[in-house]
Amino acid sequence: MGNFFVYIPVRFIASEDSYLKSFLEKKIHPELALDAISLDTLDLNWHQRLSDSLQSSGLSCGVHLPYHDLQPGSLDDLILEATRQRLQKAMQVAKVYRPKYLVAHAYFIPLYIDLFSKWLNRAVNTWSRTLAVWPEHPVLFLENVRENDPRPLSDLLCELSAGNRIRCCLDLGHWSSYGGGGQYQNLSKWLQTLAPYLGHLHLHDNDGVADKHWGLGQGVIPWQELFFGLELLELRPSFTLEMHTQESFGQSCTFIREHLEWFTRLGIDPEKIPDI
């Protein structure tokens, strides 16, 4: 699946040429994030040109489907329909990029604890409709956001008959902050529960309170526990770096070089780590 991926909103590339230039020059595989702005203001020809630029440079990509204001299992019919329309349109655009994978937010929230079955049925229906837009889609990784327990995500994946084409993305930053992982110290529970489905990681660091998107090693996330857990469970997921600044990206590349024994198990080629 390539060396590793780096998150970048498509609207950033559309607004500033330097973003694409940097990815092409440094041979960085992007995880392209689609949102309402990029879907509503950029036509398919624009997306095709970006796809062609990546392909001609020998770069693979992933596509992150939109998530702002969306709720795939909403109990409000109007919100649910808007979510499904947005995701289905995004799938049509995602096809243009010929991505290696897709990622999306499952987004179970505590509000739905007492109505879990209804949320689950609606979420399953949403993802089934979304994926039907592109029957030959690559693997879709459903990602944790504000869940403080891995079981709703595990149940959703089970209901979707998760296999090689629907799996899980564990976002360590979300686990630590939004999910209360910094408070509960329950990473091993998350890894063990999601192990049958875990295929991708979103890696960034924070203070255990807010979703800071710091460089790896700059916060409180227990990286040693993560990689020991992956080794114990014989998991070798692909991963995306989700930094918000050039400095944080450089810190993450340094962290990877300092812990090659961890990252080489995930398929990293040390010669392909960018110099930042």
C-alpha atoms as one frame of an Amber mdcrd trajectory, in Angstrom:
protein
   0.000   0.000   0.000   2.996   2.299  -0.307   5.355   3.552   2.366   2.814
   5.553   4.362   0.260   8.302   3.760  -0.033  11.915   4.859  -3.380  13.649
   5.336  -4.152  16.712   3.188  -7.541  18.359   2.482  -8.210  18.624  -1.240
  -9.368  22.228  -0.756  -5.851  23.102   0.469  -4.390  21.806  -2.787  -6.977
  23.777  -4.750  -6.151  27.020  -2.939  -2.341  26.822  -2.888  -0.076  25.196
  -5.501   2.764  24.655  -3.016   0.908  21.837  -1.254   0.797  19.598  -4.312
   4.327  20.588  -5.297   5.643  19.495  -1.896   3.921  16.100  -2.076   5.202
  15.482  -5.607   8.778  16.577  -4.892   9.100  14.586  -1.659   7.262  11.553
  -3.068   4.714  11.605  -0.253   1.595   9.503  -0.724  -1.435  11.684   0.196
  -4.622  10.794   1.983  -6.915  13.228   0.174  -9.716  14.605   2.329 -12.931
  15.482   0.547 -15.356  17.926   2.149 -18.387  19.985   1.163 -16.218  22.780
  -0.259 -14.141  20.542  -2.515 -17.199  18.573  -3.614 -19.376  21.591  -4.411
 -16.825  23.980  -5.936 -14.482  21.683  -7.869 -15.760  19.799 -10.895 -14.816
  16.276 -11.924 -12.295  17.592 -14.460 -10.366  19.322 -11.671 -10.297  16.124
  -9.609  -9.215  14.178 -12.693  -6.288  16.540 -13.284  -5.122  16.111  -9.687
  -5.467  12.351  -9.996  -3.430  12.387 -13.209  -0.679  14.444 -11.525  -0.378
  11.912  -8.723  -0.469   8.920 -11.049   2.171  10.362 -13.386   4.456  10.937
 -10.367   4.057   7.345  -9.240   2.160   8.269  -6.080  -0.612   6.220  -4.530
  -3.364   7.901  -2.559  -6.150   7.232  -0.116  -9.398   9.199   0.037 -10.990
  10.405   3.258 -14.728  10.816   2.758 -16.424  13.954   4.185 -17.437  14.045
   7.837 -18.214  17.607   8.972 -21.860  17.872  10.159 -22.602  14.320   8.986
 -24.173  11.539  11.057 -24.430   8.180   9.237 -26.775   6.730  11.871 -28.804
   9.836  12.657 -32.271   9.370  14.128 -33.372  12.567  12.356 -34.577  11.627
   8.862 -33.591  14.958   7.307 -30.031  14.814   8.665 -29.768  11.162   7.710
 -30.824  11.853   4.112 -28.409  14.778   3.797 -25.593  12.590   5.138 -26.337
   9.847   2.634 -26.485  12.261  -0.288 -23.168  13.815   0.687 -21.417  10.468
   1.101 -22.798   9.106  -2.165 -21.607  12.161  -4.078 -18.205  11.786  -2.444
 -17.971   8.180  -3.616 -18.530   9.283  -7.199 -15.623  11.720  -6.886 -13.431
   9.228  -5.010 -13.538   6.863  -7.988 -11.660   9.428 -10.073  -8.603   9.119
  -7.821  -8.355   5.325  -8.017  -7.401   5.251  -4.317  -5.768   2.373  -2.518
  -8.294   2.763   0.278 -11.159   4.873   1.625 -11.627   6.094   5.185 -14.725
   7.538   6.854 -16.011   8.397  10.315 -18.383   5.874  11.888 -19.335   8.516
  14.461 -21.241   6.754  17.190 -21.836   9.202  20.060 -23.116   8.629  23.640
 -26.425  10.271  22.723 -27.363   7.004  20.988 -26.564   4.573  23.814 -30.222
   3.981  24.696 -31.196   3.802  21.017 -28.252   1.765  19.824 -30.188  -0.756
  17.728 -31.926   1.987  15.762 -28.641   3.862  15.254 -26.944   0.655  14.163
 -29.627  -0.252  11.602 -29.528   3.218  10.098 -25.731   3.313   9.993 -25.569
  -0.093   8.283 -28.084   1.119   5.702 -26.109   4.331   5.118 -22.831   2.541
   4.463 -24.486  -0.103   2.306 -26.020   2.610   0.128 -22.786   4.558   0.001
 -20.685   1.612  -1.099 -23.288   0.584  -3.688 -22.349   3.716  -5.642 -19.001
   2.080  -6.373 -19.384  -1.705  -6.219 -15.690  -2.246  -7.024 -14.548   0.100
  -4.230 -11.248  -0.532  -2.437 -11.209  -1.278   1.281 -13.207   1.173   3.406
 -11.790   1.860   6.870 -14.367   3.112   9.379 -12.720   5.359  11.959 -13.368
   6.099  15.629 -13.980   9.744  16.571 -15.846  10.369  19.845 -16.485   6.789
  20.875 -15.226   6.039  24.403 -15.809   2.317  23.939 -14.762   0.241  20.891
 -17.793  -2.065  20.961 -20.224   0.082  18.928 -17.670   0.282  16.128 -16.996
  -3.445  16.389 -20.737  -4.168  16.247 -21.132  -1.940  13.178 -18.325  -3.724
  11.372 -19.808  -7.088  12.305 -23.226  -6.086  10.931 -21.597  -4.920   7.702
 -20.068  -8.390   7.353 -16.681  -6.751   7.521 -13.982  -8.554   5.610 -11.202
  -7.443   3.336 -13.298  -4.557   1.962 -14.738  -3.015   5.151 -12.370  -2.714
   8.070 -11.366  -0.370  10.877  -9.092   2.651  11.145  -7.965   3.319  14.722
  -7.280   7.026  15.179  -4.892   7.284  18.120  -5.401  11.019  18.538  -9.175
  10.615  18.733  -8.838   7.701  21.158  -6.590   9.781  23.435  -8.657  12.979
  23.450 -12.289  12.683  22.326 -12.572   9.052  23.442 -11.039   9.643  26.871
  -8.192   7.203  26.308  -5.824   9.495  28.149  -8.135   9.223  31.148  -9.171
   5.564  30.938  -5.814   4.133  29.762  -7.698   1.454  27.826  -5.688   1.152
  24.608  -5.238  -2.598  25.058  -9.038  -3.011  25.222  -9.414  -1.093  21.956
  -6.744  -3.133  20.210  -8.134  -6.466  21.377 -11.742  -5.569  20.531 -10.969
  -4.238  17.075  -8.219  -6.713  16.196 -10.390  -8.758  13.780 -11.037  -5.617
  11.721  -8.024  -3.359  12.282  -6.284  -2.492   9.012  -5.235   1.163   9.224
  -4.041   3.750  11.749  -4.291   7.527  11.931  -1.249   8.690  13.862  -0.849
  12.041  15.625  -0.230  13.113  19.218  -1.957  15.314  21.791  -2.240  16.165
  25.496  -4.998  13.658  26.222  -7.609  16.425  26.348  -7.824  18.168  22.959
  -7.306  16.817  19.440  -4.091  18.796  18.870  -2.621  16.870  15.897   0.906
  17.255  17.275   3.907  15.401  15.943   4.493  11.847  17.148   6.221  11.749
  20.511   5.198  15.302  21.426   2.269  14.354  23.655   0.994  11.641  25.974
  -0.047   8.840  23.601   1.574   5.548  24.747   3.337   4.623  21.523   5.268
   1.759  23.065   2.015   0.190  24.260   0.526   0.593  20.794   3.362  -1.115
  18.957   3.777  -3.863  21.542   0.039  -4.505  21.268   0.194  -4.678  17.485
   3.066  -7.143  17.696   1.290  -9.296  20.285  -1.853  -9.447  18.125   0.204
  -9.961  14.938  -1.312  -6.870  13.293   0.475  -4.919  10.569  -1.839  -2.059
   9.609  -1.021   0.649   7.112  -1.048   4.186   8.481  -1.545   7.883   7.806
   0.249  10.752   9.528  -2.241  13.486  10.439  -0.193  16.546  11.308  -1.419
  20.137  10.990   1.960  21.866  10.591   5.228  21.301   8.733   7.058  21.315
  12.071   4.847  18.535  13.438   5.358  16.493  10.279   9.129  16.858  10.661
   8.909  15.762  14.298   6.954  12.692  13.212   9.506  11.736  10.569  12.248
  12.053  13.202  10.194   9.891  15.594   9.825   7.213  12.920  13.583   7.177
  12.282  14.234   6.878  16.022  11.853   3.912  16.307  12.465   2.012  13.089
  12.080  -1.303  14.927   8.406  -0.426  15.345   7.697   1.052  11.959   9.552
  -1.459   9.808   7.029  -4.037  11.042   4.395  -1.889   9.328   6.265  -2.003
   6.036   8.212   1.249   6.259  11.196   1.615   3.962  13.708   3.779   5.897
  15.063   5.134   2.618  11.681   6.637   1.765  11.143   8.674   4.945  11.139
  12.306   3.722  13.777  14.779   4.837  11.894  17.712   6.356
